[in-house]
């Protein structure tokens, strides 16, 4: 009975968070409506953390509250100064703007790929092969999952396509082989471990290679225009490699210690997997067709970025999957996990964009600049990188984060005498991959792994913070000193 009462009180916690923040006066330099918007944003995040409602419903409710209160929380005096401005129309446009995000639909395609792997049996077949070869020890499976991402990362500029579209549909078949089920206590047998290794790996590989994350290329252009510094693929890799290789080598072991699987080893499952593979027989028609579609999609993701957008490639593949009857539209329409996830992500994208629209991000940047006076150049560099990294809690994608904050943070750094600007620029740029680990909405693959059901919401937030701290400490503690020493 007491646990029921506790859960009821917890349901009011997000409201309390929003109200308490809103009751404080807006900080100096920030308009009151922007402060109210931030209060609602903070309350929404609190609701996601404690899971007071299904996560898709939380995203919907947060965006709806803003839309209803738009004249007071979303729009300011400058908006209403325009006599043609219509708050109600602009509010609904803002609320639904997240649905136009290419990342949202790439996530949708990733779930459909996963459905195709499930329906054809190809995912199970690949998972059985991995388990037969490396399934005697769970830790070895972790390293196999890590290597799968690391090998294709340099050639895949969309981490959503790489991790959510290619790695996830395969690894989601592994837990079931060990009777580890989603949304169930058995998820800790092995499912939670495998899923977090896959997700945490793509954060590291996205930072290691300039071509492993699309915003990395945007960052290089921002650096060139703002700081007049050219950064090549090799420059980026040499700077990221010291921390990146260390993290990849220890990552499966770190997860093994911090979020340990219940099943550690055993000879029975690999033997069983070998028998199951024999029973499956040769590849079916649909398995072959799906393998061809995925292979072609990967080729376009790697080599066709200048010709066709990664999301367009993914949606074309989904269309072909329906045409050749690898999956039925009824299967896609009935995929509750996929739709719940993209509903959440779409509304979180809108909410995160609202922070920029109201001027909150601009105020935050100016506040950081004001506090940097008096720091030594190296200390200021470390502080700027750490602030830039953790400010990603306010963003649902790395691209808007880079667009909104990278020029400002670079400008602040350049204004400090003695600042190693090239090193600062590289460190800021390399955070875009690893910052994706901190929240269930921080980057494209995040909502996919979050929605898979093998890691509870609270564990996801906890692990995100722990590994976020590990990653930023590793970047600043390993790569930064080497970069500074080699100046």
Buried (B, 14 or more C-beta within 10 A) or exposed (E): EEEEEEEEEBBEBBEEBBEEBBEEEBEEEBBEBBBBBBBBBBBBBBBBBBBBBEBBBBBBBBBEBBBEBBBBBBBBEEBEEEEEEEBEEBBEEBBBBBBEBBBBBBBBBBBBBBBBBBBBBBBBBBBBBBBBBBBBBBBBBBBBBBEBBBEBBBBBBBBBBBBBBBBBBBBBBBBBBBEBBBEEEBBBBBBBBBBBBBBBBBBBBBBBBBBBBBBBBBBBEBBEEBBEBEBEBEBBBBBBBBBBBBBBEBBBEBBBEBBEBBBEEBEEBBEBBBEBBEEBEEBBEBBEBBBEBBEBBBEBBBEBBEEEBBBBBBBBBBEBBBEBEBBEEEBBEEBEBBBBBBBBBBBBBBBBBBBBBBBBBBBBBBBBBEEBEEBEBBEBBBBBBBBBBBBBBBBBBBBBBBBBBBBBBBEBBBEBEEBBBBBBBBBBBBBBBBBBBBBBBBBBBBBBBBBBBBBBBEBBBBBBBBBBBBBBEBBBEBBBEBBEEEE
